Amino acid sequence: MAKKSSKSGIIFLQVLLALLAISVIVYSIKLIKERQALAKAQAANYAAFGIEMPLNYSLHGIDVSSHQSIIYWPSVKAMKVNNISINFAFIKATEGTNDADKLFAKNWKITKQLGIIHGAYHFFLATKNGAIQAHNFIKITNLQKGDLPPVVDVEQLYGVAPNVMQQRLQQCLDSLESQYHIKPIIYTYIDFYTHFLGEKFDNYPLWIAHYLESDKPRIKRNWLFWQHSEHGHVNGIITSVDCNVFKGDSLEFKSILLKK
């Protein structure tokens, strides 16, 4: 009986050591891939932004997610072309009720260390409970004084009736406002806003996506941010990236940041 017990213990130890070895190998491969991705990002240097940047705006920014892979943020911060630089960054944090962007924590930490003003956004799924989606965002992010307000990115109905989507979106917005004591920003496209959000959500700050316009988005209501292109090139980023402007000067920009 003692021999069987001893043999079982040896087998268990061998299995444990094998699992540990596999974990070390997997972690090493992940580390190598991250270093390779970072090296590529460091090498990503462009002569210009690759797009026509709108005139008469003093504050420019980007929005990113894991789609951009690992970003070399020092190069992002240092880039300056024709007196235009990157003044802020919106970073994808969460999606739906459970998912978190795999690079959010890294992007959030480094932009904070470099002093890049940043904000976090949640990709809203109309098929899911709005309050639970807000909780997912709150759980993953750590918004602090000086950060941009929370953003809810709503783009599709996913087969849900418009009034149901609106109810769930309102749940999400209410929960975020209760947490941060500031109205969240809504991000969407002009057509979606016009058909499914207009009037009911006119009292929320708007970040509007409208491409192929030279000076401003074609929307009647007031807006705060304008995503004018999805094809920008920014140093430190190996993929194309969304480019945005803020409607206002530096004092107005400072006034919208979280106060506590």
Secondary structure in CASP SS format (residue, H / E / C, confidence):
PFRMAT SS
TARGET T0000
AUTHOR 0000-0000-0000
METHOD secondary structure of the structure
MODEL  1
M C 1.00
A H 1.00
K H 1.00
K H 1.00
S H 1.00
S H 1.00
K H 1.00
S H 1.00
G H 1.00
I H 1.00
I H 1.00
F H 1.00
L H 1.00
Q H 1.00
V H 1.00
L H 1.00
L H 1.00
A H 1.00
L H 1.00
L H 1.00
A H 1.00
I H 1.00
S H 1.00
V H 1.00
I H 1.00
V H 1.00
Y H 1.00
S H 1.00
I H 1.00
K H 1.00
L H 1.00
I H 1.00
K H 1.00
E H 1.00
R H 1.00
Q H 1.00
A H 1.00
L H 1.00
A H 1.00
K H 1.00
A H 1.00
Q H 1.00
A H 1.00
A C 1.00
N C 1.00
Y C 1.00
A C 1.00
A C 1.00
F C 1.00
G C 1.00
I C 1.00
E C 1.00
M C 1.00
P C 1.00
L C 1.00
N C 1.00
Y C 1.00
S C 1.00
L C 1.00
H E 1.00
G E 1.00
I E 1.00
D E 1.00
V E 1.00
S C 1.00
S H 1.00
H H 1.00
Q H 1.00
S C 1.00
I C 1.00
I C 1.00
Y C 1.00
W H 1.00
P H 1.00
S H 1.00
V H 1.00
K H 1.00
A H 1.00
M C 1.00
K E 1.00
V E 1.00
N C 1.00
N C 1.00
I E 1.00
S E 1.00
I E 1.00
N E 1.00
F E 1.00
A E 1.00
F E 1.00
I E 1.00
K E 1.00
A E 1.00
T E 1.00
E E 1.00
G C 1.00
T C 1.00
N C 1.00
D E 1.00
A E 1.00
D C 1.00
K C 1.00
L C 1.00
F H 1.00
A H 1.00
K H 1.00
N H 1.00
W H 1.00
K H 1.00
I H 1.00
T H 1.00
K H 1.00
Q H 1.00
L H 1.00
G C 1.00
I C 1.00
I E 1.00
H E 1.00
G E 1.00
A E 1.00
Y E 1.00
H E 1.00
F E 1.00
F C 1.00
L C 1.00
A C 1.00
T C 1.00
K C 1.00
N C 1.00
G H 1.00
A H 1.00
I H 1.00
Q H 1.00
A H 1.00
H H 1.00
N H 1.00
F H 1.00
I H 1.00
K H 1.00
I H 1.00
T C 1.00
N C 1.00
L C 1.00
Q C 1.00
K C 1.00
G C 1.00
D C 1.00
L C 1.00
P C 1.00
P C 1.00
V E 1.00
V E 1.00
D E 1.00
V C 1.00
E C 1.00
Q C 1.00
L C 1.00
Y C 1.00
G C 1.00
V C 1.00
A C 1.00
P H 1.00
N H 1.00
V H 1.00
M H 1.00
Q H 1.00
Q H 1.00
R H 1.00
L H 1.00
Q H 1.00
Q H 1.00
C H 1.00
L H 1.00
D H 1.00
S H 1.00
L H 1.00
E H 1.00
S H 1.00
Q H 1.00
Y H 1.00
H C 1.00
I C 1.00
K C 1.00
P C 1.00
I E 1.00
I E 1.00
Y E 1.00
T E 1.00
Y E 1.00
I H 1.00
D H 1.00
F H 1.00
Y H 1.00
T H 1.00
H H 1.00
F H 1.00
L H 1.00
G C 1.00
E C 1.00
K C 1.00
F C 1.00
D C 1.00
N C 1.00
Y C 1.00
P C 1.00
L E 1.00
W E 1.00
I E 1.00
A E 1.00
H C 1.00
Y C 1.00
L C 1.00
E C 1.00
S C 1.00
D C 1.00
K C 1.00
P C 1.00
R C 1.00
I C 1.00
K C 1.00
R C 1.00
N C 1.00
W C 1.00
L C 1.00
F E 1.00
W E 1.00
Q E 1.00
H E 1.00
S E 1.00
E E 1.00
H E 1.00
G E 1.00
H C 1.00
V C 1.00
N C 1.00
G C 1.00
I C 1.00
I C 1.00
T C 1.00
S C 1.00
V E 1.00
D E 1.00
C E 1.00
N E 1.00
V E 1.00
F E 1.00
K C 1.00
G C 1.00
D C 1.00
S H 1.00
L H 1.00
E H 1.00
F H 1.00
K H 1.00
S H 1.00
I H 1.00
L C 1.00
L C 1.00
K C 1.00
K C 1.00
END
